[in-house]
Amino acid sequence: MAFRGETRKIDRSPEERARIQAIRERFQADRPTHDDLIASGEYEGPIPPDALVSYFAAMAKLKSERQRQGLTLADISDRSGLDVGLLSRLENGKVVNPTLATLWR
C-alpha cells in the first residue's frame, strides 16, 4: 500500500500568483544559463559551506528539542501548518533552501 502524504494549499493573493506565474513563464521562455543568472543579479551563487553547516546544526537542534519535549512531527504540523513530510525533510537535511516564512513557522 502506497503512502499518500498530506499537502496543504498555499493561500496566495492573486497578485502573488501572477508574480510567480510571470517568473515561471520568463524562465521557460529565456532558459537562462548559470552565467546569465549571475550577471542578472537575481542569483547570488551557491550556499556557502559554513552557512550550510550552521543550517544543518540548527535543524538538528530543533529536532533534538522537539524530541526532548515529547512532540511528534504531527504535533508540530498542527501547530505550524507545515506538512509532516516537509518537517521531516527539514529535520533530516533534505531541504537546504527553505524560505524564511517556513523557518519562522
C-alpha positions in Angstrom: 0.0 0.0 0.0 1.5 3.3 -1.0 1.5 6.2 1.5 -0.1 9.4 0.3 1.3 12.4 2.0 -0.9 15.3 3.1 -0.5 18.5 1.3 -1.7 21.9 2.2 -2.8 24.5 -0.3 -0.8 27.7 0.0 -3.2 30.7 0.2 -1.7 33.3 -2.2 -3.1 36.5 -3.3 -4.0 37.0 -7.0 -1.1 39.4 -7.3 1.4 36.8 -5.8 0.1 34.1 -8.1 0.5 36.4 -11.1 4.0 37.3 -10.0 5.0 33.6 -9.6 3.5 32.7 -13.0 5.3 35.6 -14.7 8.6 34.3 -13.3 7.9 30.8 -14.5 6.9 32.0 -18.0 10.1 34.1 -18.2 12.3 31.3 -17.2 10.6 28.9 -19.6 10.9 31.4 -22.5 14.5 32.5 -21.7 16.0 29.4 -20.2 18.9 31.4 -18.6 22.2 29.8 -18.1 24.1 29.9 -14.8 26.2 32.7 -16.1 23.1 34.6 -17.2 21.6 34.3 -13.7 24.7 35.6 -12.0 25.0 38.5 -14.5 21.3 39.4 -13.9 21.9 39.9 -10.1 19.0 37.5 -9.4 21.3 34.7 -8.3 23.8 35.0 -5.5 25.6 31.8 -6.1 25.6 28.5 -4.1 25.1 28.4 -0.4 28.5 29.0 1.4 29.7 25.8 3.2 29.8 27.4 6.6 26.2 28.6 6.2 25.1 25.1 5.2 26.9 23.6 8.3 25.2 26.1 10.5 21.8 25.4 8.9 22.2 21.6 9.5 23.3 22.2 13.1 20.2 24.4 13.7 17.9 21.8 12.2 19.5 19.1 14.4 18.9 21.2 17.5 15.3 21.8 16.6 14.8 18.0 16.1 16.5 17.3 19.4 14.4 19.9 21.2 11.2 18.5 19.6 12.1 15.0 20.8 13.1 16.2 24.2 9.7 17.8 24.6 8.0 14.6 23.5 6.4 16.2 20.5 5.7 14.3 17.2 6.1 15.8 13.7 2.3 15.7 13.6 2.1 17.9 16.7 4.5 20.4 15.1 2.5 20.2 11.8 -0.7 21.0 13.7 0.9 24.0 15.4 2.8 25.4 12.4 0.6 24.4 9.5 3.5 22.8 7.7 3.2 19.4 6.1 4.6 16.5 8.2 6.7 15.4 5.2 8.2 18.8 4.8 9.0 18.9 8.5 10.7 15.5 8.3 12.8 16.6 5.3 13.8 19.8 7.1 14.9 17.9 10.2 16.9 15.4 8.1 18.6 17.9 5.9 16.8 17.0 2.7 15.6 20.6 2.2 18.5 23.0 2.2 16.8 26.2 1.0 13.7 26.8 3.0 12.1 30.2 2.9 12.3 32.4 5.9 8.5 32.1 6.2 8.8 28.3 6.5 11.6 28.6 9.1 9.6 31.1 11.1 6.6 28.8 11.2 
